[in-house]
């Protein structure tokens, strides 16, 4: 299953900007990864 087919199942409307949705999801994942990484760094005892 590709990202486009997955997005099409979530948003069946053909006029919906699928690329914007994928960019938004990538942006959210980036923030989540950064928060986890920062939390991981703060838990290390240098």
C-alpha positions as CSV (number, residue, x, y, z in Angstrom):
1,X,0.0,0.0,0.0
2,X,1.4,3.3,-1.1
3,X,0.9,6.7,0.6
4,X,-1.3,7.9,-2.1
5,X,-3.7,4.9,-2.0
6,X,-3.8,5.2,1.8
7,X,-4.6,8.9,1.6
8,X,-7.3,8.2,-1.0
9,X,-8.9,5.7,1.3
10,X,-9.0,8.3,4.2
11,X,-10.0,11.1,1.9
12,X,-12.1,9.7,-0.9
13,X,-12.8,13.1,-2.4
14,X,-10.7,13.4,-5.6
15,X,-10.4,17.2,-5.2
16,X,-8.6,16.8,-1.9
17,X,-4.9,17.9,-2.1
18,X,-3.3,14.6,-1.2
19,X,0.2,16.1,-1.4
20,X,-0.6,18.6,1.3
21,X,-2.0,15.8,3.5
22,X,1.3,13.8,3.1
23,X,3.4,16.9,3.9
24,X,1.2,17.6,7.0
25,X,1.6,14.0,8.2
26,X,5.4,14.1,7.6
27,X,5.5,17.4,9.5
28,X,3.7,15.9,12.5
29,X,6.0,12.8,12.4
30,X,9.0,15.1,12.4
31,X,7.8,17.0,15.5
32,X,7.0,13.7,17.3
33,X,10.5,12.4,16.5
34,X,12.1,15.6,17.6
35,X,10.2,15.6,20.9
36,X,11.1,12.0,21.6
37,X,14.8,12.7,20.7
38,X,14.9,15.8,23.0
39,X,13.3,13.8,25.8
40,X,15.8,11.0,25.3
41,X,18.7,13.5,25.5
42,X,17.4,15.1,28.7
43,X,17.2,11.7,30.4
44,X,20.8,10.9,29.8
45,X,23.1,11.6,32.7
46,X,26.3,13.1,31.2
